Amino acid sequence: MMPIGIRDALKDKGIKACIPDRKGRKKPVRHDKCRYKRRNRIEIMFGRLKDWRRVVTRYDRCPIVFLSAIALAATVLAVK
């Protein structure tokens, strides 16, 4: 059996890969720069939310209170 690449697995599921290839790759892969930039901004936001201990440990078990804590953290982080 031949191993399947991540890009091929995503393509089989109908998902477009937006991660650029490495510089040393022999056959370049096209990617959407705008989509990659948006994806990166979302990942950075999740990383910043993880600085909030209350959100990371899921201190609040009630979904409404938990969502409120995320909204508060996101608002504070967006203002910075």
Backbone hydrogen bonds in HBPLUS format (Angstrom, degrees):
<---DONOR---> <-ACCEPTOR-->    atom                        ^
c    i                          cat <-CA-CA->   ^        H-A-AA   ^      H-
h    n   atom  resd res      DA  || num        DHA   H-A  angle D-A-AA Bond
n    s   type  num  typ     dist DA aas  dist angle  dist       angle   num
A0009-ALA N   A0005-GLY O   2.98 MM   4  6.24 156.4  2.04 149.3 155.8     1
A0010-LEU N   A0006-ILE O   2.94 MM   4  6.19 158.1  1.98 151.7 157.3     2
A0011-LYS N   A0007-ARG O   2.94 MM   4  6.11 155.1  2.00 143.5 150.8     3
A0012-ASP N   A0008-ASP O   2.94 MM   4  6.18 150.5  2.03 146.3 153.6     4
A0013-LYS N   A0009-ALA O   3.31 MM   4  6.56 138.1  2.49 136.7 146.5     5
A0013-LYS N   A0010-LEU O   3.10 MM   3  5.20 130.1  2.36  97.1 110.3     6
A0015-ILE N   A0010-LEU O   2.88 MM   5  5.06 163.2  1.91 151.7 145.9     7
A0014-GLY N   A0011-LYS O   3.07 MM   3  5.00 156.2  2.13 100.8 108.1     8
A0025-ARG N   A0022-ARG O   3.31 MM   3  5.61 168.3  2.32 112.6 115.1     9
A0036-TYR N   A0032-ASP O   3.02 MM   4  6.24 157.7  2.07 152.0 158.8    10
A0037-LYS N   A0033-LYS O   2.97 MM   4  6.14 152.1  2.05 145.5 152.5    11
A0038-ARG N   A0034-CYS O   3.07 MM   4  6.37 158.0  2.12 149.8 155.0    12
A0039-ARG N   A0035-ARG O   2.96 MM   4  6.15 158.7  2.01 148.0 154.1    13
A0040-ASN N   A0036-TYR O   2.96 MM   4  6.12 155.8  2.02 145.9 152.2    14
A0041-ARG N   A0037-LYS O   3.07 MM   4  6.31 152.8  2.15 144.1 150.9    15
A0042-ILE N   A0038-ARG O   3.12 MM   4  6.39 151.1  2.20 146.8 154.0    16
A0043-GLU N   A0039-ARG O   3.03 MM   4  6.33 158.5  2.08 149.4 155.2    17
A0044-ILE N   A0040-ASN O   2.96 MM   4  6.19 155.0  2.02 148.8 155.5    18
A0045-MET N   A0041-ARG O   3.05 MM   4  6.25 151.9  2.14 140.0 147.3    19
A0046-PHE N   A0042-ILE O   3.00 MM   4  6.34 157.3  2.05 151.6 157.0    20
A0047-GLY N   A0043-GLU O   3.01 MM   4  6.24 153.3  2.09 144.3 151.8    21
A0048-ARG N   A0044-ILE O   2.98 MM   4  6.30 147.8  2.09 145.2 153.8    22
A0049-LEU N   A0045-MET O   2.90 MM   4  6.20 149.9  2.00 147.7 156.5    23
A0050-LYS N   A0046-PHE O   3.09 MM   4  6.32 137.8  2.28 141.3 151.5    24
A0051-ASP N   A0048-ARG O   3.09 MM   3  5.44 157.5  2.14 107.0 114.1    25
A0052-TRP N   A0049-LEU O   3.03 MM   3  5.56 157.9  2.08 112.8 119.6    26
A0055-VAL N   A0052-TRP O   3.04 MM   3  5.53 129.3  2.30 110.7 122.9    27
A0056-VAL N   A0052-TRP O   3.10 MM   4  6.38 164.7  2.12 157.8 162.5    28
A0057-THR N   A0053-ARG O   3.06 MM   4  6.05 174.0  2.07 155.2 156.7    29
A0059-TYR N   A0054-ARG O   3.13 MM   5  5.17 158.9  2.18 148.0 153.6    30
A0058-ARG N   A0055-VAL O   3.31 MM   3  5.15 152.1  2.39  97.2 105.2    31
A0066-PHE N   A0062-CYS O   2.92 MM   4  6.12 161.0  1.95 159.6 166.0    32
A0067-LEU N   A0063-PRO O   2.93 MM   4  6.04 161.8  1.96 146.0 150.4    33
A0068-SER N   A0064-ILE O   3.00 MM   4  6.16 148.3  2.10 139.1 148.3    34
A0069-ALA N   A0065-VAL O   2.93 MM   4  6.21 148.7  2.03 145.2 153.2    35
A0070-ILE N   A0066-PHE O   3.02 MM   4  6.37 153.7  2.09 147.5 154.6    36
A0071-ALA N   A0067-LEU O   2.90 MM   4  6.14 160.0  1.94 147.4 153.0    37
A0072-LEU N   A0068-SER O   2.87 MM   4  6.08 156.4  1.93 147.3 153.8    38
A0073-ALA N   A0069-ALA O   2.92 MM   4  6.10 163.8  1.95 147.4 152.0    39
A0074-ALA N   A0070-ILE O   2.83 MM   4  6.00 164.0  1.86 153.5 158.2    40
A0075-THR N   A0071-ALA O   2.95 MM   4  6.06 151.5  2.03 142.1 149.9    41
A0076-VAL N   A0072-LEU O   2.98 MM   4  6.23 164.1  2.01 152.4 156.2    42
A0077-LEU N   A0073-ALA O   2.88 MM   4  6.09 160.8  1.92 151.1 156.9    43
A0078-ALA N   A0074-ALA O   2.88 MM   4  5.96 147.0  1.98 141.5 150.4    44
A0079-VAL N   A0075-THR O   3.11 MM   4  6.30 143.0  2.26 144.7 153.3    45
